[in-house]
Amino acid sequence: MTTTLKSRLQNDLTAAIKERDELRSATLRMTLAAITMEEVAGKAARELSDDEVVKVITREAKKRREAAEAFDTGGRPEQAERERAEGEVLAAYLPQQLGDEEWDALVAQAVAEARAGGAEGPRAMGAVMKIVNPKVAGRAEGGRVAASVKRALAE
């Protein structure tokens, strides 16, 4: 039997509690709560697939990064450090992020495909994003995707 990402999170939470790892257990609790909220949202409760769980974890990691920046700006370095540490715990459950070379190659290929399809200039942004997003799902942040697509279209 293969273990799902959610069950792995639950097992790791149990281990973190036994080890008295407060940071890890608190982070995993919050993440599992977010997953549960996602499962019961809508008309009927359902079990999330691993891909959907990755999206929830990605969203939680992004919240941690944004909170760390806000705490830094607000002059609260202890809280910012805590948020970064929680983000690192969550990063262990996310797919490996794309390297710059892989990334540039994917964007260049998508721009070429969009241009072959007749999309040109800044208006091609939507067409390129449709090509790139499925290929990078969970392995790159949306803001990073959009920025590099804009750069590639400007060339």
C-alpha positions as CSV (number, residue, x, y, z in Angstrom):
1,M,0.0,0.0,0.0
2,T,1.4,3.4,-0.9
3,T,1.1,6.1,1.6
4,T,-0.5,9.4,0.7
5,L,1.1,12.7,1.4
6,K,-1.6,13.5,3.9
7,S,-0.9,10.2,5.9
8,R,2.8,11.0,5.7
9,L,2.1,14.4,7.3
10,Q,0.0,12.7,10.0
11,N,2.8,10.2,10.7
12,D,5.4,12.9,10.9
13,L,3.2,14.9,13.2
14,T,2.9,11.9,15.6
15,A,6.7,11.5,15.5
16,A,7.2,15.3,16.1
17,I,4.9,15.2,19.1
18,K,6.8,12.2,20.5
19,E,10.1,13.9,20.0
20,R,8.7,17.1,21.6
21,D,9.6,19.1,18.5
22,E,7.3,22.1,19.1
23,L,8.1,24.0,15.9
24,R,7.6,20.9,13.6
25,S,4.4,19.7,15.4
26,A,2.8,23.2,15.4
27,T,3.6,23.6,11.7
28,L,2.3,20.2,10.7
29,R,-0.9,20.7,12.8
30,M,-1.6,24.0,11.0
31,T,-1.0,22.4,7.6
32,L,-3.2,19.4,8.4
33,A,-5.9,21.8,9.6
34,A,-5.7,23.7,6.3
35,I,-6.0,20.4,4.4
36,T,-9.0,19.4,6.5
37,M,-10.6,22.8,5.8
38,E,-10.1,22.3,2.1
39,E,-11.6,18.8,2.3
40,V,-14.8,20.0,3.9
41,A,-15.2,23.2,1.9
42,G,-17.9,23.1,-0.7
43,K,-21.1,21.0,-0.8
44,A,-19.7,17.6,0.1
45,A,-16.7,16.5,2.1
46,R,-14.1,14.7,0.0
47,E,-10.6,13.2,0.3
48,L,-7.9,15.4,-1.4
49,S,-5.5,13.9,-3.9
50,D,-1.8,14.3,-3.4
51,D,-1.7,17.0,-6.0
52,E,-4.3,19.0,-4.1
53,V,-2.5,18.4,-0.8
54,V,0.7,19.8,-2.5
55,K,-1.3,22.9,-3.5
56,V,-2.5,23.4,0.1
57,I,1.1,23.0,1.4
58,T,2.4,25.4,-1.3
59,R,-0.2,28.0,-0.2
60,E,0.7,27.5,3.5
61,A,4.4,27.9,2.6
62,K,3.7,31.1,0.7
63,K,1.8,32.5,3.8
64,R,4.9,31.8,5.9
65,R,7.1,33.7,3.5
66,E,4.7,36.7,3.3
67,A,4.4,36.7,7.1
68,A,8.2,36.6,7.5
69,E,8.5,39.6,5.2
70,A,5.8,41.5,7.1
71,F,7.4,40.7,10.5
72,D,10.8,41.9,9.1
73,T,9.2,45.1,7.9
74,G,7.4,45.6,11.3
75,G,10.7,45.2,13.2
76,R,9.9,41.8,14.8
77,P,12.8,39.6,13.8
78,E,12.0,36.7,16.2
79,Q,8.6,36.2,14.6
80,A,10.1,36.5,11.1
81,E,12.6,33.8,12.0
82,R,9.9,31.5,13.3
83,E,7.9,31.9,10.1
84,R,11.0,31.1,8.0
85,A,11.6,28.0,10.1
86,E,8.0,26.9,9.6
87,G,8.4,27.5,5.8
88,E,11.5,25.2,5.8
89,V,9.5,22.5,7.5
90,L,6.9,22.7,4.8
91,A,9.5,22.8,2.0
92,A,10.4,19.3,2.9
93,Y,7.0,18.1,1.7
94,L,7.0,20.1,-1.6
95,P,8.4,18.9,-4.9
96,Q,12.0,20.0,-5.7
97,Q,11.9,23.6,-7.1
98,L,13.1,24.1,-10.7
99,G,16.7,25.4,-11.2
100,D,17.3,28.5,-13.3
101,E,18.5,26.7,-16.4
102,E,15.5,24.3,-16.4
103,W,13.2,27.2,-15.8
104,D,14.6,29.4,-18.6
105,A,14.4,26.5,-21.0
106,L,10.7,25.7,-20.1
107,V,9.7,29.4,-20.5
108,A,11.6,29.8,-23.8
109,Q,10.0,26.6,-25.2
110,A,6.5,27.9,-24.1
111,V,7.1,31.3,-25.7
112,A,8.1,29.6,-29.0
113,E,5.0,27.4,-28.9
114,A,2.8,30.4,-28.3
115,R,4.5,32.4,-31.1
116,A,4.0,29.4,-33.4
117,G,0.3,29.5,-32.4
118,G,0.1,33.2,-33.5
119,A,0.4,34.8,-30.1
120,E,2.8,37.8,-30.1
121,G,4.0,40.5,-27.7
122,P,2.6,41.2,-24.3
123,R,-0.8,39.9,-25.3
124,A,0.7,36.4,-25.6
125,M,1.1,36.3,-21.8
126,G,-2.1,34.3,-21.2
127,A,-1.2,31.8,-24.0
128,V,2.3,31.2,-22.6
129,M,1.0,30.9,-19.0
130,K,-1.4,28.2,-20.2
131,I,1.5,26.3,-21.6
132,V,3.9,26.8,-18.7
133,N,1.6,26.3,-15.7
134,P,0.9,22.6,-16.1
135,K,4.6,21.8,-16.7
136,V,5.7,23.6,-13.5
137,A,2.8,22.7,-11.2
138,G,4.0,22.9,-7.7
139,R,7.7,23.3,-8.7
140,A,7.7,27.1,-9.1
141,E,5.8,30.0,-7.6
142,G,3.2,31.8,-9.6
143,G,4.9,35.2,-9.3
144,R,8.2,33.8,-10.5
145,V,6.4,32.1,-13.4
146,A,4.7,35.4,-14.5
147,A,7.9,37.5,-14.1
148,S,10.0,35.2,-16.2
149,V,7.3,34.9,-18.9
150,K,7.1,38.7,-19.1
151,R,10.9,38.9,-19.4
152,A,10.9,36.2,-22.2
153,L,8.1,38.0,-24.1
154,A,10.0,41.3,-23.9
155,E,13.1,39.8,-25.6
